[in-house]
């Protein structure tokens, strides 16, 4: 298993721990990619897309949890464009 695959698993596990809280409010989150610079790209789904608290959720919840699971992650960014999903490396 490559270093990238291990990192993807750690990040996905961190997101999976948050998922029930997002789903309780009608939302969800999708891991799109981890760049070579260790920036995680995610996409908010459902109610999270239009929620005014999504920026705070991203930094205070998602990014914090991901960095605890994978300290090498530099930051987490939310991506809105559908075209990025086509470039995803996550199966």
C-alpha positions as CSV (number, residue, x, y, z in Angstrom):
1,X,0.0,0.0,0.0
2,X,1.4,3.4,-1.0
3,X,1.9,6.3,1.3
4,X,-0.8,8.1,-0.6
5,X,-3.3,5.3,-0.1
6,X,-2.5,5.1,3.7
7,X,-3.1,8.9,3.9
8,X,-6.4,8.6,2.0
9,X,-7.6,5.9,4.4
10,X,-6.7,8.0,7.5
11,X,-8.5,11.1,6.0
12,X,-11.6,9.0,5.0
13,X,-11.7,7.5,8.5
14,X,-11.7,11.0,10.1
15,X,-14.5,12.1,7.7
16,X,-16.5,9.0,8.5
17,X,-16.5,9.9,12.2
18,X,-18.0,13.3,11.3
19,X,-20.5,12.0,8.8
20,X,-23.3,11.2,11.2
21,X,-23.3,14.7,12.5
22,X,-23.6,16.1,9.0
23,X,-26.2,13.6,8.0
24,X,-28.3,14.5,11.1
25,X,-28.6,18.0,9.5
26,X,-29.4,16.7,6.0
27,X,-25.9,17.1,4.7
28,X,-22.8,15.1,3.9
29,X,-19.2,15.4,2.8
30,X,-17.2,13.7,0.0
31,X,-13.4,13.4,-0.1
32,X,-12.3,14.4,-3.6
33,X,-8.5,14.5,-3.5
34,X,-5.4,15.0,-1.6
35,X,-2.9,17.1,-3.5
36,X,0.9,16.5,-3.6
37,X,1.1,19.5,-1.2
38,X,-1.1,17.6,1.3
39,X,-4.1,19.8,0.9
40,X,-7.4,17.8,1.3
41,X,-10.2,18.7,-1.2
42,X,-13.7,18.0,0.0
43,X,-17.1,18.7,-1.3
44,X,-20.1,19.4,0.9
45,X,-23.3,17.7,-0.2
46,X,-27.0,18.1,0.6
47,X,-27.9,20.8,3.1
48,X,-24.2,21.4,3.8
49,X,-23.8,23.0,0.4
50,X,-25.9,26.1,1.3
51,X,-25.5,26.1,5.1
52,X,-24.1,29.4,6.4
53,X,-22.1,27.4,9.0
54,X,-20.3,25.3,6.4
55,X,-17.1,27.4,6.6
56,X,-17.0,27.0,10.4
57,X,-17.7,23.3,10.1
58,X,-14.9,22.9,7.6
59,X,-12.3,24.6,9.7
60,X,-13.5,23.8,13.2
61,X,-14.7,20.3,12.7
62,X,-13.5,18.7,9.4
63,X,-10.0,20.2,9.2
64,X,-9.3,19.7,12.9
65,X,-10.4,16.0,12.8
66,X,-8.4,15.3,9.7
67,X,-5.2,16.9,11.0
68,X,-5.5,14.8,14.2
69,X,-5.8,11.6,12.1
70,X,-3.1,12.7,9.6
71,X,-0.8,15.4,10.9
72,X,1.0,15.8,7.6
73,X,-2.2,17.4,6.1
74,X,-1.6,21.2,5.6
75,X,-5.2,22.3,5.1
76,X,-8.6,21.3,4.0
77,X,-10.5,23.2,1.3
78,X,-14.1,22.9,0.2
79,X,-14.6,22.7,-3.6
80,X,-17.9,23.5,-5.2
81,X,-17.1,22.7,-8.9
82,X,-18.4,19.5,-10.3
83,X,-15.4,19.2,-12.7
84,X,-13.1,18.6,-9.8
85,X,-15.0,15.4,-9.0
86,X,-14.0,14.0,-12.3
87,X,-10.3,14.4,-11.4
88,X,-10.6,12.6,-8.1
89,X,-8.2,9.9,-7.2
90,X,-10.4,8.4,-4.6
91,X,-12.1,5.2,-5.8
